[in-house]
Amino acid sequence: MEVRTVEKPEGTGEYFNANDFAISLTYARNLTDRFSIGFNFKYIQQRIWHMSAWGIAIDVGTLFKTDFLGGMMIGATISNFGTSMRMYGRDARVFYDPDPNKYGNNDRIPAMLETDSWQLPLNFQFGLSTYILNTENNKLIISIDAVNPSDNYQYVNAGVEHSFRDLLFLRAGYQMLFLKDKEGGLSLGAGLKTQIPFSKMSVKFDYSFNDYGRLKGVHTVVLGIEY
């Protein structure tokens, strides 16, 4: 994006960019044949031009399998429980005049602006899912999630996934139901999973499209290895 100032509203000739970055490490295990728990540790960084902020957070999730309605599963997660973030960088450096009414003093003392910190958006999510079709070759599962974010009102997500031989996956859903002034909408996706020869690992490829209203559509591609 082009840098614009009050003195040069048409641009200074400089350009800046902004980006977000996150890296995570996930660990999960089955405590019993019905109850599972998982942890996701992550490092988050945001940057805009010469300023950046970073934080550390953890996600915790649980999953419980029941015998009701074709093996209904109940899950809950708490996301982004961690440190606050604050912008640092050379763009906060300014020249300060401690007494502008006094003549002859140094009016260009180097100083650093102190930026405010902010908390990561803490989310609590509770969901249910169950199979309405479960055969050797075809499985059809429906899911619904209730989300309670710290920075917005509550809303509901709903979706359905069809899998063929645990190899090909087709998905559809709708996000942010019952949320006023929402930007989320229809989501579509597909996935492919294949076993790596002579090993217990498998490669998984997923693609999804999410409609975000005025922010337009977002395409997401995921490549993963499971073992």
Steps between C-alpha positions, in 0.01 A plus 500: 500500500619852426610719790287816526544789742317824577765693308499253208149349474573365151790295628862542605640249253554244777306179546421288805344162565331316786499130581408250770699187581431205729676172567353230722581164656212264577484203735194281553426158647216267589460478877235228457327339202238778521678808634783693329685819583733718297726803542616747238795725592559791264719802437327797334655803332344804334694754298416829329784688329772544768280402796438148630331321790524143623328272748475142623170316543354157560183328379342215697240265358308194613290243314254248647341219296156375602263221394212738428363571151748294304803581713457870568821683593520794741793740483614818672796732451656808656718690253759779528562483873832678531700819522400846387663664196659841459645675194872582506725650234677801362178666381430581866813719518425872508669830583352664810508855636455477882415869529377658174451838676869535586731648237852373451442149634550180304175438313615175337560262789472139379207321662302179457119488494353243739238296318204331667484123534202288401380153586466218251136420419404226746249254352288232663342251261260211565391260228304188413538266204349168396490265202174479307661252260778266603592213268829349392522715187293809581470715809293813547550707814327820613646743752388810687713732714405778740772764533543755779783742408631767735497768228157440342150361557420129509428318175453151354682308226352200321644261244483162329773270367473201266794260476554216253716210622680739736678627188292779345320764707238757397389771743247783524396731780381838617676714759394777738132411511284735714782758519390856431700686232691182421758475223515119491286283278516190284805275508593217263789258509657178380774270627712207393679254727738224395724252678876524458627163368684278749418723797225586748499863393256665263500823300196726515410787266210734576355799316224733619325815382337732755277794416577803720257751352661839441841341559422264208595135487796335671668193351683269742733215404635255758759225449560271796658173606329271751648209690 
